[in-house]
Amino acid sequence: MEQFAVNPYDPSLKTHKLSGKLKEFWSFIIDYDARVLLGIVLLYRR
């Protein structure tokens, strides 16, 4: 998780966009049998 805070696209995390029913989410790997699913919310201010 610490590495994600520094660089969410670090190759060691294998961050990737999901497809199918989860196509609005991203995922990255923590351990062999654990991964994190996340939704990215973009806020725009005019």
C-alpha distance matrix in Angstrom:
0.0 3.8 5.4 5.1 6.6 9.0 10.0 9.1 12.0 11.4 13.6 11.6 9.3 12.7 12.0 15.3 17.6 19.0 22.7 25.3 24.8 21.1 22.0 20.7 17.1 14.4 12.2 9.6 9.5 7.4 10.7 14.4 14.9 11.8 10.4 9.2 12.2 12.3 15.4 15.7 18.4 20.5 22.8 25.9 28.1 31.7
3.8 0.0 3.8 5.4 5.2 6.6 8.8 9.5 12.4 11.3 14.0 12.2 10.8 14.4 14.0 17.5 20.0 21.8 25.6 28.5 28.1 24.4 24.9 23.4 19.9 17.1 15.2 12.5 12.5 10.4 13.4 17.1 18.1 15.2 14.0 12.9 15.6 15.2 17.9 17.6 20.0 21.5 23.4 26.3 28.2 31.7
5.4 3.8 0.0 3.8 5.4 5.1 6.0 7.1 9.2 7.6 10.4 8.9 8.0 11.6 11.4 15.2 18.0 20.2 24.0 27.1 27.3 23.5 23.6 22.4 19.1 15.8 14.0 10.9 11.1 10.0 12.9 16.2 17.9 15.3 13.7 12.9 15.4 15.1 17.7 17.1 19.9 21.1 23.4 26.0 28.1 31.5
5.1 5.4 3.8 0.0 3.8 5.4 5.1 4.2 7.4 7.4 10.5 9.8 7.5 10.5 9.2 12.6 15.0 17.3 21.0 24.1 24.1 20.3 20.3 18.8 15.5 12.4 11.1 8.7 10.1 9.8 13.3 16.5 17.5 14.5 12.1 10.5 12.4 11.6 14.0 13.3 16.1 17.5 20.0 22.7 25.1 28.5
6.6 5.2 5.4 3.8 0.0 3.8 5.8 6.3 9.8 10.1 13.6 13.2 11.3 14.2 12.5 15.7 17.6 20.0 23.7 26.7 26.4 22.6 22.5 20.5 17.5 14.8 14.1 12.2 13.7 13.0 16.5 19.9 20.7 17.5 15.3 13.2 14.7 13.2 14.9 13.7 15.8 16.8 18.6 21.3 23.2 26.6
9.0 6.6 5.1 5.4 3.8 0.0 3.8 6.6 9.1 8.6 12.3 12.3 11.4 14.3 13.2 16.6 18.9 21.7 25.4 28.6 28.7 24.9 24.4 22.7 19.8 16.8 16.1 13.8 15.1 14.6 17.8 21.0 22.5 19.6 17.5 15.9 17.5 16.1 17.8 16.2 18.3 18.7 20.5 22.7 24.5 27.7
10.0 8.8 6.0 5.1 5.8 3.8 0.0 3.8 5.4 5.5 9.3 10.1 9.2 11.4 10.2 13.4 15.8 18.9 22.4 25.9 26.4 22.7 21.8 20.4 17.6 14.4 13.9 11.8 13.5 13.9 17.1 20.0 21.5 18.9 16.3 14.9 16.1 14.8 16.3 14.6 17.1 17.4 19.8 21.8 24.0 27.1
9.1 9.5 7.1 4.2 6.3 6.6 3.8 0.0 3.8 5.7 8.9 9.8 7.6 9.2 7.1 10.1 12.3 15.2 18.8 22.2 22.6 18.8 18.1 16.7 13.8 10.6 10.2 8.6 11.0 12.1 15.5 18.1 19.2 16.4 13.4 11.7 12.5 11.2 12.8 11.5 14.4 15.2 18.1 20.4 23.1 26.2
12.0 12.4 9.2 7.4 9.8 9.1 5.4 3.8 0.0 3.8 6.1 8.3 6.9 7.3 5.7 8.4 11.2 14.4 17.8 21.4 22.5 19.0 17.7 17.0 14.4 10.9 10.6 8.9 11.3 13.2 16.1 18.1 19.6 17.4 14.4 13.4 14.0 13.1 14.5 13.3 16.4 16.8 19.9 21.9 24.7 27.6
11.4 11.3 7.6 7.4 10.1 8.6 5.5 5.7 3.8 0.0 3.8 5.5 5.7 7.1 7.5 10.8 14.0 17.0 20.4 24.0 25.1 21.6 20.7 20.3 17.4 13.7 12.5 9.8 11.0 12.2 14.7 16.8 18.9 17.0 14.7 14.4 15.9 15.7 17.6 16.6 19.8 20.4 23.3 25.3 28.0 30.8
13.6 14.0 10.4 10.5 13.6 12.3 9.3 8.9 6.1 3.8 0.0 3.8 5.4 5.3 7.3 10.1 13.7 16.3 19.5 23.1 24.7 21.4 20.5 20.8 18.0 14.2 12.6 9.9 10.4 12.3 14.0 15.2 17.8 16.6 14.5 15.1 16.5 17.0 19.1 18.6 22.0 22.8 26.0 28.0 30.9 33.6
11.6 12.2 8.9 9.8 13.2 12.3 10.1 9.8 8.3 5.5 3.8 0.0 3.8 5.6 8.3 11.5 15.3 17.3 20.6 24.0 25.3 22.0 21.7 22.0 18.8 15.0 12.6 9.1 8.3 9.4 10.7 12.2 15.0 14.0 12.6 13.7 16.0 17.0 19.7 19.7 23.2 24.4 27.6 29.9 32.7 35.7
9.3 10.8 8.0 7.5 11.3 11.4 9.2 7.6 6.9 5.7 5.4 3.8 0.0 3.8 5.4 8.9 12.5 14.3 17.9 21.1 22.0 18.6 18.6 18.6 15.3 11.5 8.9 5.4 5.4 7.1 9.4 11.3 13.3 11.5 9.4 10.1 12.2 13.2 16.0 16.3 19.9 21.4 24.6 27.2 30.1 33.3
12.7 14.4 11.6 10.5 14.2 14.3 11.4 9.2 7.3 7.1 5.3 5.6 3.8 0.0 3.8 6.2 10.0 11.8 15.0 18.5 19.9 16.7 16.3 17.0 14.0 10.3 8.0 5.6 6.3 9.4 11.1 11.9 13.8 12.5 10.0 10.9 12.1 13.4 15.8 16.2 19.9 21.4 24.9 27.3 30.4 33.4
12.0 14.0 11.4 9.2 12.5 13.2 10.2 7.1 5.7 7.5 7.3 8.3 5.4 3.8 0.0 3.8 7.2 9.6 13.1 16.6 17.7 14.3 13.6 13.7 10.7 6.9 5.6 4.3 7.2 10.3 12.9 14.2 15.2 13.1 9.9 9.4 9.8 10.2 12.2 12.4 16.1 17.6 21.1 23.6 26.8 29.8
15.3 17.5 15.2 12.6 15.7 16.6 13.4 10.1 8.4 10.8 10.1 11.5 8.9 6.2 3.8 0.0 3.8 6.4 9.6 13.3 14.8 11.7 10.5 11.2 8.9 5.6 5.6 6.6 9.5 13.0 15.2 15.8 16.4 14.6 11.2 10.8 9.8 10.3 11.6 12.1 15.8 17.2 20.9 23.2 26.7 29.4
17.6 20.0 18.0 15.0 17.6 18.9 15.8 12.3 11.2 14.0 13.7 15.3 12.5 10.0 7.2 3.8 0.0 3.8 6.8 10.4 11.8 8.8 6.9 7.7 6.2 4.4 6.5 9.1 12.3 15.7 18.0 18.5 18.4 16.4 12.9 11.8 9.6 9.6 9.9 10.6 13.9 15.4 19.2 21.4 25.1 27.6
19.0 21.8 20.2 17.3 20.0 21.7 18.9 15.2 14.4 17.0 16.3 17.3 14.3 11.8 9.6 6.4 3.8 0.0 3.8 7.1 8.5 5.8 4.8 7.1 5.8 5.5 6.8 10.1 12.7 16.1 17.9 17.9 17.1 15.5 12.3 11.6 9.0 10.0 10.4 12.2 15.4 17.5 21.1 23.6 27.3 29.8
22.7 25.6 24.0 21.0 23.7 25.4 22.4 18.8 17.8 20.4 19.5 20.6 17.9 15.0 13.1 9.6 6.8 3.8 0.0 3.8 6.5 5.6 4.0 7.7 8.1 9.0 10.6 13.8 16.1 19.5 21.0 20.5 19.6 18.4 15.4 14.9 12.1 13.1 12.9 14.7 17.4 19.3 22.9 25.0 28.8 31.0
25.3 28.5 27.1 24.1 26.7 28.6 25.9 22.2 21.4 24.0 23.1 24.0 21.1 18.5 16.6 13.3 10.4 7.1 3.8 0.0 3.8 5.4 5.2 8.8 10.0 11.9 13.3 16.7 18.8 21.9 23.2 22.5 21.0 20.0 17.4 16.9 13.9 15.0 14.5 16.8 19.0 21.2 24.5 26.7 30.4 32.5
24.8 28.1 27.3 24.1 26.4 28.7 26.4 22.6 22.5 25.1 24.7 25.3 22.0 19.9 17.7 14.8 11.8 8.5 6.5 3.8 0.0 3.8 5.7 8.0 9.2 12.0 13.5 17.1 19.2 21.9 23.3 23.0 21.0 19.6 17.1 16.1 12.8 13.7 13.1 15.9 17.7 20.3 23.3 25.8 29.4 31.7
21.1 24.4 23.5 20.3 22.6 24.9 22.7 18.8 19.0 21.6 21.4 22.0 18.6 16.7 14.3 11.7 8.8 5.8 5.6 5.4 3.8 0.0 3.8 5.5 5.6 8.3 9.9 13.6 15.9 18.6 20.4 20.5 18.7 16.9 14.0 12.7 9.2 10.0 9.7 12.5 14.8 17.6 20.8 23.5 27.1 29.7
22.0 24.9 23.6 20.3 22.5 24.4 21.8 18.1 17.7 20.7 20.5 21.7 18.6 16.3 13.6 10.5 6.9 4.8 4.0 5.2 5.7 3.8 0.0 3.8 5.5 7.8 10.4 14.1 16.9 20.0 22.0 22.2 21.0 19.1 15.9 14.4 11.0 11.0 9.8 11.7 13.9 16.0 19.4 21.6 25.3 27.7
20.7 23.4 22.4 18.8 20.5 22.7 20.4 16.7 17.0 20.3 20.8 22.0 18.6 17.0 13.7 11.2 7.7 7.1 7.7 8.8 8.0 5.5 3.8 0.0 3.8 7.1 10.4 14.1 17.3 20.0 22.5 23.3 22.0 19.6 16.1 13.9 10.2 9.0 6.8 8.4 10.2 12.4 15.7 18.2 21.8 24.3
17.1 19.9 19.1 15.5 17.5 19.8 17.6 13.8 14.4 17.4 18.0 18.8 15.3 14.0 10.7 8.9 6.2 5.8 8.1 10.0 9.2 5.6 5.5 3.8 0.0 3.8 6.8 10.5 13.7 16.2 18.8 19.8 18.6 16.0 12.5 10.1 6.5 5.6 4.8 7.2 10.1 12.8 16.3 19.1 22.7 25.5
14.4 17.1 15.8 12.4 14.8 16.8 14.4 10.6 10.9 13.7 14.2 15.0 11.5 10.3 6.9 5.6 4.4 5.5 9.0 11.9 12.0 8.3 7.8 7.1 3.8 0.0 3.8 7.1 10.6 13.3 16.1 17.3 16.7 14.1 10.3 8.2 5.7 5.3 6.2 7.7 11.3 13.6 17.2 20.0 23.6 26.5
12.2 15.2 14.0 11.1 14.1 16.1 13.9 10.2 10.6 12.5 12.6 12.6 8.9 8.0 5.6 5.6 6.5 6.8 10.6 13.3 13.5 9.9 10.4 10.4 6.8 3.8 0.0 3.8 6.9 9.8 12.4 13.5 13.0 10.5 6.7 5.4 4.5 6.1 8.7 10.6 14.3 16.8 20.2 23.2 26.6 29.7
9.6 12.5 10.9 8.7 12.2 13.8 11.8 8.6 8.9 9.8 9.9 9.1 5.4 5.6 4.3 6.6 9.1 10.1 13.8 16.7 17.1 13.6 14.1 14.1 10.5 7.1 3.8 0.0 3.8 6.7 9.5 11.1 11.5 9.0 5.6 5.5 6.9 8.5 11.6 12.8 16.5 18.8 22.1 25.1 28.2 31.4
9.5 12.5 11.1 10.1 13.7 15.1 13.5 11.0 11.3 11.0 10.4 8.3 5.4 6.3 7.2 9.5 12.3 12.7 16.1 18.8 19.2 15.9 16.9 17.3 13.7 10.6 6.9 3.8 0.0 3.8 5.8 7.5 8.4 6.3 4.3 6.4 9.1 11.5 14.9 16.4 20.0 22.4 25.6 28.7 31.7 35.0
7.4 10.4 10.0 9.8 13.0 14.6 13.9 12.1 13.2 12.2 12.3 9.4 7.1 9.4 10.3 13.0 15.7 16.1 19.5 21.9 21.9 18.6 20.0 20.0 16.2 13.3 9.8 6.7 3.8 0.0 3.8 7.1 7.9 5.5 5.2 7.0 10.6 12.8 16.5 18.0 21.4 23.9 26.8 30.0 32.8 36.3
10.7 13.4 12.9 13.3 16.5 17.8 17.1 15.5 16.1 14.7 14.0 10.7 9.4 11.1 12.9 15.2 18.0 17.9 21.0 23.2 23.3 20.4 22.0 22.5 18.8 16.1 12.4 9.5 5.8 3.8 0.0 3.8 5.5 5.0 6.8 9.8 13.3 16.0 19.7 21.4 24.9 27.5 30.5 33.6 36.5 40.0
14.4 17.1 16.2 16.5 19.9 21.0 20.0 18.1 18.1 16.8 15.2 12.2 11.3 11.9 14.2 15.8 18.5 17.9 20.5 22.5 23.0 20.5 22.2 23.3 19.8 17.3 13.5 11.1 7.5 7.1 3.8 0.0 3.8 5.9 8.1 11.8 14.7 17.9 21.4 23.5 27.1 29.7 32.9 36.0 39.0 42.4
14.9 18.1 17.9 17.5 20.7 22.5 21.5 19.2 19.6 18.9 17.8 15.0 13.3 13.8 15.2 16.4 18.4 17.1 19.6 21.0 21.0 18.7 21.0 22.0 18.6 16.7 13.0 11.5 8.4 7.9 5.5 3.8 0.0 3.8 6.9 10.6 13.2 16.7 20.2 22.7 26.2 29.1 32.2 35.5 38.6 42.0
11.8 15.2 15.3 14.5 17.5 19.6 18.9 16.4 17.4 17.0 16.6 14.0 11.5 12.5 13.1 14.6 16.4 15.5 18.4 20.0 19.6 16.9 19.1 19.6 16.0 14.1 10.5 9.0 6.3 5.5 5.0 5.9 3.8 0.0 3.8 7.0 10.1 13.3 17.0 19.4 22.8 25.8 28.7 32.1 35.1 38.6
10.4 14.0 13.7 12.1 15.3 17.5 16.3 13.4 14.4 14.7 14.5 12.6 9.4 10.0 9.9 11.2 12.9 12.3 15.4 17.4 17.1 14.0 15.9 16.1 12.5 10.3 6.7 5.6 4.3 5.2 6.8 8.1 6.9 3.8 0.0 3.8 6.7 9.9 13.5 15.9 19.3 22.2 25.3 28.6 31.7 35.1
9.2 12.9 12.9 10.5 13.2 15.9 14.9 11.7 13.4 14.4 15.1 13.7 10.1 10.9 9.4 10.8 11.8 11.6 14.9 16.9 16.1 12.7 14.4 13.9 10.1 8.2 5.4 5.5 6.4 7.0 9.8 11.8 10.6 7.0 3.8 0.0 3.8 6.4 10.1 12.5 15.8 18.8 21.7 25.1 28.2 31.6
12.2 15.6 15.4 12.4 14.7 17.5 16.1 12.5 14.0 15.9 16.5 16.0 12.2 12.1 9.8 9.8 9.6 9.0 12.1 13.9 12.8 9.2 11.0 10.2 6.5 5.7 4.5 6.9 9.1 10.6 13.3 14.7 13.2 10.1 6.7 3.8 0.0 3.8 7.0 10.0 13.2 16.4 19.5 22.8 26.1 29.4
12.3 15.2 15.1 11.6 13.2 16.1 14.8 11.2 13.1 15.7 17.0 17.0 13.2 13.4 10.2 10.3 9.6 10.0 13.1 15.0 13.7 10.0 11.0 9.0 5.6 5.3 6.1 8.5 11.5 12.8 16.0 17.9 16.7 13.3 9.9 6.4 3.8 0.0 3.7 6.4 9.5 12.8 15.8 19.2 22.3 25.7
15.4 17.9 17.7 14.0 14.9 17.8 16.3 12.8 14.5 17.6 19.1 19.7 16.0 15.8 12.2 11.6 9.9 10.4 12.9 14.5 13.1 9.7 9.8 6.8 4.8 6.2 8.7 11.6 14.9 16.5 19.7 21.4 20.2 17.0 13.5 10.1 7.0 3.7 0.0 3.8 6.4 9.7 12.8 16.1 19.4 22.6
15.7 17.6 17.1 13.3 13.7 16.2 14.6 11.5 13.3 16.6 18.6 19.7 16.3 16.2 12.4 12.1 10.6 12.2 14.7 16.8 15.9 12.5 11.7 8.4 7.2 7.7 10.6 12.8 16.4 18.0 21.4 23.5 22.7 19.4 15.9 12.5 10.0 6.4 3.8 0.0 3.8 6.4 9.7 12.9 16.2 19.4
18.4 20.0 19.9 16.1 15.8 18.3 17.1 14.4 16.4 19.8 22.0 23.2 19.9 19.9 16.1 15.8 13.9 15.4 17.4 19.0 17.7 14.8 13.9 10.2 10.1 11.3 14.3 16.5 20.0 21.4 24.9 27.1 26.2 22.8 19.3 15.8 13.2 9.5 6.4 3.8 0.0 3.8 6.4 9.8 13.0 16.3
20.5 21.5 21.1 17.5 16.8 18.7 17.4 15.2 16.8 20.4 22.8 24.4 21.4 21.4 17.6 17.2 15.4 17.5 19.3 21.2 20.3 17.6 16.0 12.4 12.8 13.6 16.8 18.8 22.4 23.9 27.5 29.7 29.1 25.8 22.2 18.8 16.4 12.8 9.7 6.4 3.8 0.0 3.8 6.5 10.0 13.0
22.8 23.4 23.4 20.0 18.6 20.5 19.8 18.1 19.9 23.3 26.0 27.6 24.6 24.9 21.1 20.9 19.2 21.1 22.9 24.5 23.3 20.8 19.4 15.7 16.3 17.2 20.2 22.1 25.6 26.8 30.5 32.9 32.2 28.7 25.3 21.7 19.5 15.8 12.8 9.7 6.4 3.8 0.0 3.8 6.6 10.0
25.9 26.3 26.0 22.7 21.3 22.7 21.8 20.4 21.9 25.3 28.0 29.9 27.2 27.3 23.6 23.2 21.4 23.6 25.0 26.7 25.8 23.5 21.6 18.2 19.1 20.0 23.2 25.1 28.7 30.0 33.6 36.0 35.5 32.1 28.6 25.1 22.8 19.2 16.1 12.9 9.8 6.5 3.8 0.0 3.8 6.5
28.1 28.2 28.1 25.1 23.2 24.5 24.0 23.1 24.7 28.0 30.9 32.7 30.1 30.4 26.8 26.7 25.1 27.3 28.8 30.4 29.4 27.1 25.3 21.8 22.7 23.6 26.6 28.2 31.7 32.8 36.5 39.0 38.6 35.1 31.7 28.2 26.1 22.3 19.4 16.2 13.0 10.0 6.6 3.8 0.0 3.8
31.7 31.7 31.5 28.5 26.6 27.7 27.1 26.2 27.6 30.8 33.6 35.7 33.3 33.4 29.8 29.4 27.6 29.8 31.0 32.5 31.7 29.7 27.7 24.3 25.5 26.5 29.7 31.4 35.0 36.3 40.0 42.4 42.0 38.6 35.1 31.6 29.4 25.7 22.6 19.4 16.3 13.0 10.0 6.5 3.8 0.0
